[in-house]
Amino acid sequence: MEPIDTLSIYYEQPGTPIYVGSDILDQLADKLQEHAQTNRIAVVTNSVIRDNYGDALQNILDRIPAESIILQVPDSEEAKSWDWVSNLIGAMEQHGMDRNSTIIAFGGGVVGDMAGFTASVYKRGISFVQIPTTLLAQVDSSIGGKVAINHPMAKNLIGAFYQPRLIYIDTKLLNTLPLEDFRSGIAEIIKAGVIMDADFFAYLEKNIDELLRRQPDILRYVVEKSCRYKIDVVKKDPLEKSGLRKILNYGHTVGHALEAVSNFKLRHGEGVSIGMVVAMQLAIDLSFADASCAEKQSNLLKRAGLPTEFPDDVNVDELIDRIRLDKKGAFRFVLPSKIGAVKCDYTADGKVIYDHKLSIEQIRRALKNGVESSLRDDRDS
């Protein structure tokens, strides 16, 4: 089996091979030895994944000539903290790990973020492998080298760019994923169609029901296609220098704020789904896109079982304050020009600008008009 692509971000490191397939765990031991030779391994996972795949994981580790330990973290944002990073480091020290050792993240985005961040700081950096087990992690968070933990002031405030040695995506692992979490990952897939490929968006419109049923061929195709979109962007802007990578933030400005004000009761994809509705409304308000784009996007989100309206207890002013905090006072949004493309501006020297600065009133209007529910607004009460 050959990787679908290789990401090369740091010149001093080899590229990261990315494998995508269905029912390919039996080849993982060989790929780990090929791409991440090591003396000791710490696998970071959570109780749900360990219950479902603990035996399969142990069989893989038994085939690798390296001492291994399995470390369990909470299945929530709670794990992305200094306390849990310290717990991992303490366990790895007791296991005798050194700079030639490897951390394997076997889980979703939370596991990948905190295990990757731990790898980036432990002994000034050790090798790291991503084996994502959620749809969201497979198509988004495992690719691109971003690792982070949270701070009380903001999500992912403490982080780094740290590229894994190997990304290994087995779509069969998604068979045990709860439906709500599977739907959450579909939001990022729909996002890719909206901002990059109208044909892919049309494919999703045609096949969304089969995707929700996790039909193996369609699921594998959609995951690989979504990975390729993100890989293409990351290759061109690996460290977020040119601005191109900002297009991946479509729907995330409002989405991240919604996650925060809900105390992370709202799933990431659910927040992004609502954020996409708001961003599309902003694009319509500014005459970047027409109303038919909003209708097509909302219809597909609804068919995927994703929210297109705010929870009842959302407060507009609190949400705007959160956006201001997350974005350091600047209100900048990625906005589509049509299905499959984003609206770009250009500076006098020809630099492309992929996001747009907006006023509070423009955002407030889109928050009220773009989402199909009544919002509680302290200014009106």
Sequence and secondary structure as in RCSB ss.txt:
>XXXX:A:sequence
MEPIDTLSIYYEQPGTPIYVGSDILDQLADKLQEHAQTNRIAVVTNSVIRDNYGDALQNILDRIPAESIILQVPD
SEEAKSWDWVSNLIGAMEQHGMDRNSTIIAFGGGVVGDMAGFTASVYKRGISFVQIPTTLLAQVDSSIGGKVAIN
HPMAKNLIGAFYQPRLIYIDTKLLNTLPLEDFRSGIAEIIKAGVIMDADFFAYLEKNIDELLRRQPDILRYVVEK
SCRYKIDVVKKDPLEKSGLRKILNYGHTVGHALEAVSNFKLRHGEGVSIGMVVAMQLAIDLSFADASCAEKQSNL
LKRAGLPTEFPDDVNVDELIDRIRLDKKGAFRFVLPSKIGAVKCDYTADGKVIYDHKLSIEQIRRALKNGVESSL
RDDRDS
>XXXX:A:secstr
   SEEE   TTS  EEEEEESS GGGHHHHHHHH   SEEEEEE HHHHHHHHHHHHHHHHTSSSEEEEEE  S
SGGGSSHHHHHHHHHHHHHTT  TT EEEEEESHHHHHHHHHHHHHGGG  EEEEEE SHHIIIIITSSSEEEEE
ETTEEEEEEEE   SEEEEEGGGGGGS HHHHHHHHHHHHHHHHHH HHHHHHHHHHHHHHHTT HHHHHHHHHH
HHHHHHHHHHHSTTS SSGGGGGGTTHHHHHHHHHHTTT S HHHHHHHHHHHHHHHHHHTTSS HHHHHHHHHH
HHHTT   S  TT BHHHHHHHHHHHTTT  EE  EEETTEE  EE TT  EE SEE  HHHHHHHHHHSSSS  
B GGG 
